[in-house]
Amino acid sequence: MELFFLYFFLGFLLFILLSLQIVFYKNKSIFFSANLPPGRTGWPLLGETLEFLSTGWRGHPEKFVYDRMVKYSQECFKTNILGEPVAIVCGATGNKFLFSNENKLVTAWWPDSVNKVFPTSLQTNSKEEAKKMRKLLPQFLKAEALQRYIGIMDTFAQRHFANEWENQKEICVFPLAKRYTFWLACRLFLSVEDPDHIARFAGPFHLLAAGIISIPIDFPGTPFNKAIKAAELIRKELKLIIKQRKIDLAEKKATPTQDILSHMLTITNENGQNMTEMDIADKILGLLIGGHDTASVVITFIVKYLAEFPHIYNAVYKEQMEIAKSKAPGELLKWEDIQKMKYSWNVACEVMRLTPPQQGAFREAMTEFTYAGFTIPKGWKLYWSAYSTHRDPKYFVDPEKFDPTRFEGNGPAPYTYVPFGGGPRMCPGKEYARLEILAFMHNVVKRFRWEKLLANEKIIVDPFPVPTKGLPIRLIPHNIDE
């Protein structure tokens, strides 16, 4: 027994020494580079990952950045997140530096958890996969191309409210918002709209979203393990859809331009090769995540803020009813109608300022450089945070106040309002999100007023901001002659 404990102790000591050696070599710039940003790197292996994530779990995601800006530097500080040395750049100047130096000094970076959830990114790397996606998307997600989808979005919104909201006294907004954005993405990206078909892989999506940016511990029950299993289930279903689409294309039952899936199946690379089914499944999976979670978060918080500020609701209602009254019976929304929804979009923008669906994003230093007088070593990760500007009184007067008029005229100063990122890596789905959000707003205020059932429902970030109880509301349908 004593010999067993001796071996156990020696094995444990060896594990600790190896772990420290890995940390040392991975972070040796911390020990040898001069003039690094101020800050702390936390525990071996874990760094400050738990503090970074737990501030969101506790409902105060901005606290990690704010506390360290006060303690170390308003411009840049160092930490260690997800096993990587990270320089967090702050303020509009930091955003401008990162966005304007994309592919010059910095490049995109995703944690290992993302690469393991998407296996095809391991065959090349996540940076190359992102470049491929950005070449595929413009013709489908730019404003001109999306105009033909507005009627479909309006139809889906009408169907959603008829099936899920009408004849209900009370509902939970967040799960229904997720259903709306996911079904719409399935229709526009895959031409799939059969409820039973969609339901087979709709369920795992919240597990995938919750675990994709998490500590990459692949043990049963961990968020990361659940995300991997969820991705596998969704990928299997997508492969069945892909196989059927190949048949439909061959038999002329589908066209090469009807949606993103057909486009991916028919294009070839510079060597004349088609994308593999696994490659297409991973890319569609990434698109569904992007078109599902962030928009559903924005929609949920629009409902929340409109309930809290009746005068804001009234202004949105007035704008939307002017559009509704200009339509013939049964006539769907058009591009011209969307352009008239200026105040409604200002409301959505103010929602994203106070509750950004994307908290920030990582980059990687391609070479050693100097920023704000500090040395950023090659290979270090950098992170920008929407919270470093969105609630800063230096950029927004009375920043805690909900005020859509901030976005009138020229709007906020450059690089201060960044819910979609910026520079070459600005979210390519920005215009798509604008249209589906406005289609939702138009249809919801035409039908209802509402009241929150929980006055002070807690908001957490995991990794997107969500109300812990799903935002339950009481619906008040409009009178027919109102």
N, C-alpha and C positions, 0 to 999 in steps of 0.2 A: 504493500500500500504506500509506504514511504517512497519507494522507487517510482511508483506511478505519479505521485505528486511532484517528485523531482523532475520527471520527464515533462509533465504538464507545465510546470513553471518555466522550464527551459524553452519549451515550444512557444509559450505565451511571450516570453522575453524576446525570442527570435522574431515573432510576428510584430511586436512593437518596434524592434530595431529596423526591420524591413520597411515597415510603414513610414517610419521617420526618414529612412533613406529615400523612399519614393517621394515624400514631401520635399526633402532637401533638393533632390535633383530637379523636380518639377518646378520648384520655386526658388532655385538658387539665385535668381536675379534679386530676390528679396535680401539675400545675405551679402551679395557682392556689389550690386549696383549702387552708385551714389545718387543722392538727391531724388529718391523716390517720393511719391506723394505721401503725405502723413496718413496715419491710420493704423489699424491693427489687423492681424490675419487670423486671430481666433485659434481654435483647437487644431491639432494635427488631423489631417484627412478631412474633417468636417468643416474646418475654417469657421466662418460665420454664417454658414448655410441655414442653420436652424433659426438664427435670429432674423435672417432675411425673409424666410418663409413664414415664420410664426407671427411677425407683425401683421401680415395679411390675414392669417388665420384668426387673429384677435380683433380684426376689423380696423386696423390702423396701418395700411401698407406704406403710407408716406413716412412713418416714424423712423424706419431704418435709415432713409436718406437724410431726413431733416436733422436727426440727432447728430449724425456724423458731419454734416455740413457745419453745424454750430460748433462742434468740438474740434474738427480738424481743418477744414477749408471749405469756403463757399464755391470754389472752382473745381476741385478734384481731390479725392481721397482714395486710399487703397483699402482693399479688404480681400477675403478669400471666399469664393462662392462655388459650390459644386465641384470642389477639388481644384480650383483654378485661381491663380492670383488675378485680381480684377482691379482696374482703376475706374471708379465711377466719376464721370464728368457731369458737371451740374450747370444749370442755367442756360439761357439762350446762347451764350457764347460757346458753351460745350456742345450743345445740339448742332450749332452751325459748323463747328470744327469737325465733328464726326460725319455729318451728312455731306459736307463738301469734300471730304477726303476719302470717300468710299472708293475702294480699289486703287487708292494712291498710297495712303498710310495705313488704312484699316480695311478689313474685309469682314463679311458676315461670319458669325460663329454660332453654333448651336451646341448645347450640352450633349454629352454622350447618350443621355436618355433618349433624345430625339433620333439619333442615328440608329439606336437599337430598336426603336419602335418602327422605323422605316428601313428595312433591310437593304433596299436598293441603294441607299445613300452610302452604305459600307462598300459597295462595289466600286464607286468612284469616291465621292465625298459629298457632304451636305451642301457645300458651296457650289459645286458643279451642278448638283441637282437643282438648286435655286436658280442658277443661270438658265438652265433648260426651261424651267417653268416660266420664267419671265419672257422667253422667246415665244412660248406657246400662247400666252394669255392675251396679249394686247388686242387682237382682232375680235375677241369675245367680250372683254371687260372695259373697253373704252366707251365713251359716251355715245358715239355714233352707232356702234354695234348694239348697245343695250337698249336703244330706243324701241326696237322691235319687241322687246320683252316686257314693256310697261303694261300692255294689256294683259299678258299672262300673270304678272304680279298682282294686278288689280283683281283678276278672276280668282286667283288663289286666296287673296285676302278676304274677298267676299265669301268664298267657300269656308274659309277658316272660321270666320265669325258666325256663319250660319250653323256650323257643326259644333263649335266648341264654346261659344259665348252666349248666343241667343237662347232664351228660355232658361237661363241660369241666373240665380240670385247672387251667388258668390262664386268666385273662381280664384285660382292661384295663377298669377300672371307668368312667372318665369318658365315653368314647364310648358305652358301653351305657346309662349314666344319661341322657345326652342323648337317646338313642333312645327310652327309656321316657317321659320327660317330653314329648317332641315328639309321639309317637304318641298319648299320652293327651290332649294339647291338641287335636290334630286331631280326635279322636273327640268330645270334649266341646264344642268350639267350632264344629266344622264337620260333625259326624256322618260323617266320613271315616275309614275304617279299613282300606281295601284297601292291602296292603303296597306294591304297584307304584305305586299312585296317590300314596301318601305319599312314596315314595322319589324321585319326580321333583323335589320341591322341598325335601326334607330336607337334601340335601347343601350347598346354598349358605348354610344358616343360620349356620354357624360363621364364615364370611367376613363376613356381615352384622353379627354380634355384635362381631367383632373390629374392624371399621372404623367403626362408627356413632359412637363417641366417639373421634375421631382428628383429627390435623391435616388440615383440609379441602383437601388438594392432590389435584386430580383428574387425575393422570397415570397412564398404564398401569403396573400393578404396585404402586401404593401401596395401603395398607389401605382408604383412603377410596374409591378407584376400584373396588376389588373389592367393597366394600359396596354401592355404587350398582348395579353390574352384577348382584350377587346379588339385591338387592331387586327389580330389574326382572324377573328370571327367576321369582321367587316370585310376584310380582304377576300375571304372565301366567297362571300356573297357578291362582291364586285367582280370577281373572276367569272362567275356564272353570267352576270350581265354582259361582260366583255365578250364571252364566247357567243352568246346569242346575238350580240350586235354584229359580230363578224359575219354570221350567217345572214342576217338581215341586209347588211351591206352588199354581200355577194348576190343576194336575190333581189336587189334594188328595192327592198322594203324600207330601207333607211338611206339617208343621203349623207355625203361626206361633210356637209356644212350644218347639219341640223343641231349639233351641240358639241361641247368640248370633247366628249368621248369619241364621237365619229372622227373629229379632227385628229385626235391622238392616234387613232387606228389607221389613218390613211397617210399621214405625213411620214417622210423618211429623213434620215440624217444625211450628212455629207457623203457617206459611203453607200447610200441607197438602202439602208437597213431600216426596217420598221421597229418601233418600240416593242419590247416584250410585254406579255400580259402582266407580269409582276410589276414592271416599271410603270405601266399605265395605272394599275390598281393603287400603287403607292401615291402617284401624283393626284389621282382622283380623291383618294383618302385625304391628302393634304388640303385639297380644294374644299372638300366638304367640311373639314374642321374650320378652315378660314371663313367659309360662308355660313357657318352655323353658330358658333359660340359668340363671337364678338358682336354680331348684329343682334342676337337675341338678348345680350346684356344691355345694349343701348336701348332697345325697345322696352325692356322691363323698367329701366330707370326713367325713360320718358313717361311711362304710365305713373311711376312713383311721384315724379316732380309735378306732373299735371294735377295729381290729386292734392298735392301740398299747396299749390299756388293757383287758386281758382281764376285769378285775373289773367294768368298766363294761358290757362285752358280756354278762357273765353276768347282771347285773341286768336288762338289756333282754330277754335271752332268757327269763328267768323270768317277767317281766311278760307277754310276748307268748305264751308257751306256756300260761299260765293262761287267756288269752283263746281260744287255739286249741282247748284241751281242752274248753271250754264250748260249742263249736259242733258241730252235727250234721254228718255227712259231706256235703260239698258245699255247706254253708251259707256264704254270703258275709258279709263284715264289715258291721256296721250302725253307726249313729250311737252307740248305747250302747257298742259295743266301742271306738270311737275315744276316748270319754270316759274309758275305763279306762287309756289309754296315757299316763299322766301322767309317769312317769319317762322313757319313750322321748322324749316331747316336750321334757323338760328337757335330755336329751342333745342333741337337735337345736338347742335354744336356745344351749347352751354352744358347740356347733360354730359357730353364727352369730356368737357373741361373739368367738371367736378368729379366725374366718375369715369376716368379713361378705361376703356375695355382692354387696351394694351398698356400694361404698366411701364414698359420700356423694352429694350432689346440689347443683345450682346453684339460686340464686334471683336476682332482679333487684330493685334498690331502686326503688320506685315514686315516692319522694320523698326529699329529703335528710333524714337523721336522725342522731342521736347514739347510739352504742353503746359501752359500756365507756369513755366519755370521749373516744372518737374520732369524727370526722365521716365519715359514709358518704355520698358524693354521689349524687344521683339518677342512675340509669342504670348505676351500678356493679353488678357481679355479686357475689354472696355465695356461699360454699360451706361446707357443714357436712361433717365427716368422722367416720365411725363410729370411726375409730382414735383420735380425740382423747379418747374416753371408755372404749372397750371394754377397753383394756389399761392404763388409768391406775390405779395402786394407791390413789389417792384415792377411787375409786368401787368397785373390786373388789380385795378382799384377795388377795394372791399372784396377780396377774392372769395370769401365764403358766401357772398350773396348770389342768388340765382338771378341772372340778368342777361336775357337773350340779346339785348340791344348792344352788347359788346361786339357783336358780329356784324353790325350794320356798317355801311361805308367800306373802308379799307380793312376793318376788323383788327384783330390783335397784331402786334408787331411780329415781324418774321422770326421764326424759330422759338416762339414762346408757346404756341399752341400746336401740339404734336401728337394727337391721338392716332394718326395714321403713319407716324414716323416722318421721314423727310429725305430729300436728296434722291439719288438713283434707286434707293430701296424703299421709297414710299409705297405703302400698301397698294398693290395693283387693283384690289377690289374696292377701292374707295367709292367709285361712282356706282358700282353694283349695290354697295351697302346703302348709299344715299337713296337710291330708287326703292329698294325694298322697305326701308324705314319709312319713307314718305307715303308709300302705298298703304302701309299699316296705319300710320297716323290718320290719313284721310278716312279710312274705313272705320276706325275705332271711334273717332269723335263724332262722326255722322250718326252713330248708333247709340252712344252711351255718354253719360257722366259716371263718375265712380267715386267711392270713398275707400280709403285704406282701413283695413280691419285691425291692424296692429300699428299703434301710433309711433313706436320707436323700435321697429324691427332692426335687428343687428345685420350689418353688411360685412361679409368676409371676402377675402381674395384667395382663390384656390384653383387655378392661377388667375381666373377672371373674377371680377367683383360680382357677388350674388347675394340676394337677401336670404337669410338662413331659413326662413319659412316659405320662400317662394313668392312673396308679395301677395298675400290674400287681399282681395278687394270685394266690395259690395257694388254690384252693377245697378245703375239707374237709367233705364232706357228712356230715350227722348219720346215725347208725345208726338204723334203723327203730324199734328199741325203746328208744332213748336217752331 
